[in-house]
């Protein structure tokens, strides 16, 4: 079955469209990367043609002609022509986007007056721009270095005054901040000074009469996004694209959609807000066959032609976008901006596009936007149902917040009983573990000084198994690098002659640093299990120091909808990524 999450939506939301049709929906936006501009030598004599020249070369071979934007032209089997944007073309794009249900475009900013800014300029001069809003994706170069920052940020302040600039949460201008790196933090004078610069930017926006800008950190991983968000003051996380490993010989689109959904969950697990990213596709073969100039330092011609995903049907694409919108709508704490961003409007050569393409007879192929528009027109948020803990195949459930299954002797935990029907109890060895009540009235099993751990000798799973573990470490607790939350060692695997529980089919969930951390969820698919250690490496030492909250093991790989339910339950119960200042959610 190629798209199980779609069936989940159908089963839970068949009545939503009628019963909740008057409820607002999340905003739907799409990234614009405007390399389809007029060859720049025609605009500025003596200049090069700009990135459009690379696009013409990438899409020149006949197998890629179907990807041409609707305003392109096929010259021969190995040649295409793109004369670039005109006001009439951009006005048509606005009409197409509106019909497809898009609320806004997110323009990746380039220097004003450059070829790559032509699309934005023509959008701003359009008499129809109010029909589809816009916002900016600001790269670090938009701001320049620390000395340039105060002047260059004024461009954004000016753009936010446009009547069609997209706002969220009332009057807050939406701004995506693209791939801030440590090099840029240094160029801005370090983390502390970077925050001061972005605070100056916020103050300038508010002084101009606008709301506090809503910043979204756009990074490739959730962890990096959260780190950068903390520096610049961003309130949500997103990504420009999620490739999910890049595919292999035409991996099904459903796998790309699943990779995007995993990224949403990973972002939510950081405790930061999320703007979920919907992927219209990922197939870079035109660029692999004919590398573009800005990628030649790492992309060699022909290397990676097997790394791509199948294109979605229009219905599959609409279903994935609906999943993103439902995910945002179901939890406004997790998704405060109530916005979704799509990759992409016009990344034709990378495989992600919504913009109509050129049919062989010269008309515009609007199939993707037709399906998307129909979905958006009928969309209504499904009311939260309170996901239930999946029980099928649950063979280990250790819940520290429940005192009933925790047995103690002289104040130390002697047994942590399994709440599943499998009765795979965790037996303490050299116990130094205590059940401790933390802020918010949450109970944990605390692994402090000593060599205590648990054994689960009866747990056996001979097939791939889904594993979930929640842990945390407070400031002031004893620490230990490489501490094992869970460990299975088959007695054979090794690395450089040493026993290794991280080499398959052995496996582990470990905490790789010594710093305190808020509650976090770690998951994996275990190849097999034949006995399990909790709080210690099954092969050697590596004791865990910190708090264990909850452990769930299934004797199967849970489905994507089940994983989403589990993550949602654990996130709310244990306030994943957030300080424990509120009471625990009801147990499951």
C-alpha positions in Angstrom: 0.0 0.0 0.0 1.7 3.2 -1.2 0.2 5.8 1.0 -1.2 4.5 4.4 -1.3 7.9 6.0 -3.9 8.9 3.4 -6.1 6.0 4.6 -5.8 7.2 8.1 -7.0 10.7 7.1 -9.9 9.2 5.3 -10.9 7.0 8.2 -10.7 9.7 10.8 -11.9 12.7 8.8 -14.7 11.7 6.5 -17.1 13.7 8.6 -14.8 16.7 9.1 -15.4 18.4 5.8 -19.1 18.8 6.5 -19.1 19.3 10.2 -16.2 21.8 10.5 -16.2 23.5 7.1 -16.3 26.9 8.7 -13.0 26.5 10.6 -9.9 28.3 9.4 -7.2 26.2 7.8 -3.4 26.5 7.9 -1.8 28.7 5.3 -0.3 26.9 2.4 2.9 28.5 0.8 5.5 27.4 -1.7 9.1 28.2 -2.1 10.1 30.2 -5.2 13.6 29.9 -6.7 13.5 32.1 -9.8 16.2 30.8 -12.1 13.7 30.9 -15.0 14.5 34.6 -15.6 15.2 36.5 -18.9 18.7 35.8 -20.1 20.5 38.6 -18.3 22.6 39.7 -21.3 19.4 41.0 -22.8 18.8 43.2 -19.8 22.3 44.2 -19.1 24.5 44.1 -22.2 27.8 42.6 -21.5 26.5 40.6 -18.5 26.3 36.8 -18.5 23.0 35.1 -19.0 22.7 34.0 -15.4 21.4 30.8 -13.9 18.8 30.4 -16.6 21.6 29.2 -18.9 22.2 26.3 -16.6 18.5 25.5 -16.5 18.3 25.4 -20.3 21.3 23.0 -20.3 19.8 20.8 -17.5 16.4 20.4 -19.1 17.7 20.2 -22.7 17.7 16.4 -23.1 14.4 15.1 -24.3 13.6 13.0 -21.2 13.3 16.2 -19.2 11.3 18.3 -21.6 8.1 17.5 -19.7 9.5 19.5 -16.7 9.8 22.8 -18.6 7.7 25.6 -17.0 4.7 26.4 -19.1 6.4 29.5 -20.7 9.4 27.4 -22.0 9.8 26.2 -25.5 11.1 22.9 -27.0 13.4 23.7 -29.9 14.6 20.1 -30.7 15.2 16.8 -29.0 18.2 18.2 -27.2 17.5 21.9 -26.9 15.0 24.0 -25.1 14.5 27.7 -24.8 13.5 29.9 -21.9 13.0 33.6 -22.6 12.2 34.3 -19.0 9.6 36.1 -17.0 7.3 38.9 -18.3 4.6 40.6 -16.4 2.0 38.5 -18.3 3.8 35.3 -17.3 4.0 36.2 -13.6 0.3 37.3 -13.7 -0.6 33.9 -15.0 1.5 32.3 -12.3 -0.5 34.2 -9.7 -3.7 33.0 -11.2 -2.5 29.4 -11.3 -1.3 29.6 -7.7 -4.6 31.0 -6.5 -6.5 28.3 -8.3 -4.2 25.7 -6.7 -5.1 26.9 -3.2 -1.8 28.6 -2.4 -1.9 31.5 0.1 1.6 32.7 -0.4 5.0 32.4 -2.1 8.2 32.4 -0.2 10.8 34.1 -2.4 14.4 33.1 -1.8 16.0 36.6 -1.8 18.9 37.6 -4.0 20.5 41.0 -4.6 18.1 43.6 -5.9 18.6 44.2 -9.6 20.0 40.7 -10.1 18.6 38.2 -12.6 17.3 36.0 -9.7 15.2 38.9 -8.4 13.3 39.4 -11.6 10.4 37.1 -10.5 9.9 39.0 -7.3 10.1 42.4 -9.0 7.4 41.4 -11.5 5.3 40.0 -8.7 5.5 43.3 -6.8 4.5 45.2 -9.9 1.5 43.0 -10.6 -2.0 44.3 -10.3 -3.0 40.9 -9.0 -0.4 40.4 -6.2 -3.1 40.6 -3.5 -4.5 37.3 -4.8 -1.5 35.4 -3.5 0.6 36.8 -0.7 4.4 36.6 -0.4 7.1 36.5 2.2 10.9 36.3 2.1 13.4 33.6 2.6 16.5 35.5 3.8 19.8 33.9 3.5 22.7 35.1 5.7 24.0 37.1 2.7 20.8 39.1 2.7 22.1 40.7 5.9 25.8 40.7 5.1 28.4 40.9 7.9 28.0 42.6 11.2 28.9 46.0 9.8 26.5 45.6 6.9 23.6 44.1 8.8 21.9 47.4 10.0 21.7 48.8 6.5 20.9 45.6 4.6 18.1 44.6 6.9 16.2 47.7 5.8 15.4 45.9 2.6 13.3 43.4 4.6 11.7 46.1 6.7 10.6 47.8 3.4 9.3 44.5 1.9 7.2 43.9 5.0 5.3 47.1 4.4 3.9 45.7 1.2 0.1 45.1 1.6 0.5 41.5 0.3 3.3 40.5 2.7 2.2 37.4 4.5 1.4 37.8 8.2 0.8 35.1 10.8 -0.7 35.2 14.3 -2.5 38.5 13.4 0.0 41.1 12.3 3.3 39.3 12.5 5.3 39.3 9.2 6.5 35.8 8.3 10.2 35.4 7.6 12.2 32.3 6.8 15.9 32.5 7.7 17.9 30.1 5.4 20.8 28.0 6.6 22.7 30.1 9.1 26.1 28.5 9.7 28.8 28.9 12.3 30.8 30.9 9.7 28.0 33.4 9.6 27.7 33.5 13.4 31.3 34.4 13.5 30.8 37.1 10.8 28.1 38.6 12.9 30.4 38.7 15.9 29.5 35.5 17.7 26.2 34.2 19.1 25.6 37.0 21.6 26.1 39.8 19.0 24.1 37.8 16.4 21.1 37.9 18.8 21.6 41.7 19.3 21.6 42.2 15.5 18.4 40.2 15.1 16.8 42.1 18.0 17.7 45.3 16.2 16.0 44.0 13.1 12.8 43.2 15.2 12.9 46.6 16.7 13.2 48.2 13.2 10.2 46.2 11.9 8.1 47.2 14.9 9.2 50.8 14.6 7.9 50.8 11.0 4.5 50.0 12.3 4.4 46.2 11.8 4.1 43.3 14.3 7.0 41.4 15.8 8.4 39.4 12.8 7.8 35.7 13.1 11.2 34.0 12.3 11.4 30.4 11.1 14.9 28.8 11.1 15.3 26.8 7.8 18.0 24.2 8.4 18.8 20.7 7.2 18.4 19.0 10.5 16.0 19.5 13.4 18.9 19.7 15.9 20.8 22.3 13.9 17.6 24.3 13.4 16.9 24.4 17.1 20.4 25.5 17.8 20.3 28.3 15.3 16.7 29.3 16.4 18.0 29.8 19.9 20.6 32.2 18.7 18.6 34.3 16.3 15.3 34.1 18.3 13.3 32.1 15.7 10.1 30.6 17.0 9.7 27.7 14.5 11.7 25.3 12.4 11.4 24.3 8.8 13.7 23.1 6.0 14.1 24.2 2.4 13.9 20.5 1.3 14.1 17.0 2.8 15.7 14.4 0.5 15.3 11.4 2.8 18.5 9.8 1.6 17.9 10.8 -2.0 16.0 7.8 -3.0 17.4 4.7 -4.8 16.5 3.7 -8.4 13.1 5.4 -8.2 12.0 5.0 -4.6 8.3 5.4 -4.2 7.1 9.0 -3.5 5.4 7.7 -0.4 8.9 7.2 1.1 9.7 10.8 0.4 6.5 11.9 2.0 7.3 9.7 5.0 10.8 11.3 5.3 9.2 14.8 5.3 6.8 13.7 8.1 9.7 12.3 10.1 11.3 15.7 9.9 8.2 17.4 11.2 8.2 15.0 14.2 12.0 15.5 14.8 11.4 19.3 14.8 8.5 19.0 17.2 10.6 16.8 19.5 13.0 19.8 20.0 10.2 21.7 21.8 10.4 24.5 19.1 7.4 25.4 16.9 7.2 23.8 13.4 6.2 25.0 10.0 5.8 21.5 8.3 7.4 21.1 4.9 5.6 19.3 2.1 7.7 17.9 -0.7 6.4 18.1 -4.3 9.2 15.7 -5.3 12.9 15.0 -5.4 14.7 13.9 -8.6 17.9 15.7 -9.4 18.9 13.7 -12.5 18.9 16.7 -14.9 21.5 18.4 -12.6 23.4 15.2 -12.2 23.7 14.7 -15.9 24.6 18.3 -16.5 25.9 19.8 -13.2 25.1 23.5 -12.6 28.1 25.8 -12.2 27.4 26.4 -8.5 27.5 22.7 -7.7 30.6 21.6 -9.7 32.8 21.5 -6.6 30.9 18.4 -5.4 28.7 17.1 -8.2 30.5 15.1 -10.9 28.6 14.4 -14.2 26.6 11.3 -14.0 27.5 10.4 -10.4 24.2 9.7 -8.5 21.9 9.1 -11.5 20.3 6.2 -9.4 19.4 8.5 -6.5 15.8 9.7 -7.1 12.2 9.3 -6.1 9.3 8.4 -8.4 7.2 11.4 -9.3 3.9 11.6 -7.4 0.6 11.3 -9.0 -1.5 14.4 -8.6 -3.6 12.6 -6.0 -0.6 11.4 -4.0 0.8 14.9 -4.0 -2.4 16.4 -2.8 -2.7 13.7 -0.1 0.8 14.5 1.3 0.0 18.2 1.3 -3.2 17.5 3.2 -1.3 15.5 5.7 1.0 18.5 6.3 -2.0 20.8 6.8 -3.8 18.4 9.1 -0.6 17.9 11.1 -0.4 21.7 11.6 -4.1 22.1 12.3 -4.3 19.4 14.9 -1.9 21.1 17.4 -1.6 24.9 17.5 0.9 24.7 20.3 3.2 22.6 18.1 2.5 24.8 15.0 1.8 28.3 16.3 2.1 30.0 12.9 -0.5 27.7 11.4 1.4 27.7 8.2 2.8 25.0 5.8 5.7 25.5 3.3 6.1 23.5 0.2 9.2 22.5 -1.8 8.6 24.0 -4.3 6.8 26.2 -6.8 9.5 26.0 -9.4 12.5 23.8 -8.6 11.8 22.0 -12.0 15.3 20.6 -12.5 15.5 19.2 -8.9 12.1 17.5 -9.2 10.0 19.7 -6.9 7.4 21.8 -8.7 3.8 22.9 -8.6 4.1 25.5 -11.3 2.3 24.3 -14.5 4.6 22.6 -17.0 4.6 22.6 -20.8 2.4 20.0 -22.5 3.6 18.7 -25.9 1.1 20.7 -27.8 2.0 23.9 -26.0 -0.7 24.2 -23.3 -0.1 24.4 -19.6 -0.2 21.2 -17.6 -2.0 22.1 -14.3 -2.8 18.6 -13.1 -0.9 19.1 -9.8 -2.5 22.4 -9.0 -5.9 21.1 -10.0 -5.6 18.3 -7.4 -4.1 20.6 -4.8 -6.8 23.2 -5.4 -9.6 20.6 -5.0 -8.0 19.4 -1.7 -7.6 22.9 -0.3 -11.2 23.8 -1.3 -12.6 20.9 0.6 -10.1 21.0 3.5 -11.3 21.3 7.1 -9.2 20.6 10.2 -10.2 17.4 12.0 -10.8 17.9 15.7 -8.2 16.3 18.0 -9.2 12.8 18.9 -6.5 12.1 21.5 -4.4 9.3 20.0 -4.4 6.0 21.8 -1.3 4.0 22.6 -1.0 1.2 19.9 -1.3 -2.1 21.7 -0.7 -4.6 18.9 2.8 -6.1 19.3 3.7 -4.1 22.4 6.1 -6.4 24.3 7.8 -3.9 26.7 6.4 -0.9 28.4 8.3 0.7 31.2 6.6 3.8 32.5 8.4 5.7 35.3 5.5 8.0 35.9 3.4 5.1 37.2 4.4 4.0 40.7 2.4 0.8 40.6 4.9 -1.2 38.5 8.0 0.1 40.4 9.2 -2.1 43.3 11.7 -0.8 45.8 13.9 -2.1 48.6 15.5 0.3 51.0 14.5 3.1 48.7 16.2 1.7 45.7 14.3 0.2 42.7 14.6 -3.5 42.6 12.1 -4.2 39.7 10.6 -2.1 37.0 7.6 -4.1 35.9 6.4 -4.3 32.3 2.9 -2.7 31.8 2.4 -4.6 28.5 0.7 -8.0 28.4 4.0 -9.7 27.7 5.3 -9.3 31.3 9.0 -8.7 30.3 10.0 -7.2 33.7 13.2 -5.2 34.1 15.2 -6.6 37.0 17.7 -4.3 38.9 21.4 -5.3 39.1 23.5 -3.5 41.8 20.7 -1.0 42.1 21.5 2.6 42.7 18.3 3.7 40.9 15.5 5.6 42.7 12.0 6.7 41.6 12.1 10.5 41.9 9.4 13.1 41.5 10.4 16.1 39.3 8.9 19.5 38.6 5.4 19.1 37.1 4.8 16.1 39.3 6.5 13.8 36.8 8.2 10.7 38.2 11.4 9.3 36.7 13.8 6.5 37.4 17.0 8.3 38.3 20.4 6.6 37.5 22.9 8.3 39.8 26.3 7.4 41.1 27.1 3.7 41.0 26.9 0.9 38.5 23.3 0.0 38.7 21.2 -1.0 35.7 18.3 -3.3 34.7 18.3 -6.5 32.8 15.2 -7.7 30.8 16.3 -11.3 30.2 12.9 -12.6 28.9 12.5 -10.1 26.0 13.0 -11.8 22.7 12.1 -10.5 19.2 13.4 -12.3 16.1 12.3 -9.6 13.6 12.7 -5.9 13.2 11.2 -4.0 16.2 10.3 -0.4 16.8 11.9 1.0 20.0 11.0 4.3 21.7 12.9 5.8 24.7 12.4 9.0 26.6 15.2 10.3 28.9 16.5 13.5 30.4 19.3 14.9 32.6 19.1 17.8 35.1 21.8 20.2 35.8 23.9 19.0 38.7 23.3 15.3 38.0 26.3 13.0 37.5 27.1 12.7 33.8 28.7 10.1 31.7 29.6 10.2 28.0 28.4 7.3 25.9 25.9 6.2 28.5 23.5 3.6 27.3 19.8 4.1 27.7 19.2 0.7 26.0 21.6 -1.9 24.8 21.5 -5.3 23.0 24.7 -7.1 22.2 24.6 -10.4 20.3 28.0 -11.5 21.7 29.7 -11.3 18.4 29.8 -7.9 16.8 33.0 -5.9 17.2 34.8 -2.8 16.0 38.6 -2.9 15.8 38.6 -6.1 17.8 36.4 -4.7 20.6 32.9 -5.7 21.5 30.5 -3.2 19.8 26.8 -2.9 20.6 26.5 -0.3 17.9 27.3 -2.7 15.1 24.3 -4.5 13.6 22.6 -6.8 14.5 23.6 -5.5 17.9 22.2 -2.0 18.7 22.0 0.7 21.3 20.3 4.0 22.2 23.0 6.1 23.8 23.5 9.6 25.1 26.7 10.8 23.5 27.5 13.9 25.6 27.8 14.9 29.2 25.6 18.0 29.3 22.2 18.3 30.9 19.3 18.1 28.5 15.5 18.5 28.5 13.4 15.4 28.0 14.1 13.9 24.6 12.7 11.0 22.5 15.0 8.6 20.8 13.7 6.0 18.4 15.2 3.2 16.2 14.3 0.0 14.5 16.1 -2.8 16.2 17.2 -5.8 13.9 16.4 -8.2 16.7 16.4 -8.6 20.5 17.5 -11.4 22.7 17.6 -9.9 26.2 18.1 -6.2 26.9 20.0 -4.0 29.2 18.5 -0.7 30.5 21.1 1.8 31.7 24.3 0.0 30.6 26.1 -1.3 27.6 25.3 -5.0 27.4 28.9 -5.7 26.2 30.9 -3.5 28.6 30.4 -0.6 31.0 29.1 2.7 29.6 26.6 3.2 32.5 23.9 5.8 32.0 23.6 8.7 34.4 20.3 10.7 34.2 16.6 10.1 34.3 14.7 7.4 32.3 11.1 8.3 31.7 9.5 5.7 29.5 10.5 2.8 27.2 8.3 1.2 24.6 9.3 -1.8 22.5 7.1 -3.5 19.8 7.7 -6.9 18.2 7.1 -5.3 14.8 7.8 -2.1 12.9 4.9 0.3 13.7 3.1 2.0 10.9 3.7 5.7 10.1 0.3 6.7 11.6 1.1 4.7 14.7 4.5 6.3 15.0 2.9 9.7 14.8 0.5 8.8 17.5 3.2 7.5 19.7 5.4 10.6 19.2 2.4 12.9 20.0 1.6 11.0 23.2 5.1 11.0 24.5 5.8 14.6 23.5 2.8 15.8 25.4 3.2 13.5 28.4 6.9 14.3 28.9 7.1 17.8 27.4 9.8 16.7 25.0 12.4 19.5 24.6 10.8 21.8 27.1 11.4 22.7 30.7 9.2 20.8 33.2 7.2 23.6 34.6 3.7 22.3 33.9 1.9 19.2 35.2 2.2 16.0 33.2 -0.4 15.2 30.7 -2.7 12.3 31.6 -0.9 9.0 31.2 -1.7 6.7 28.4 
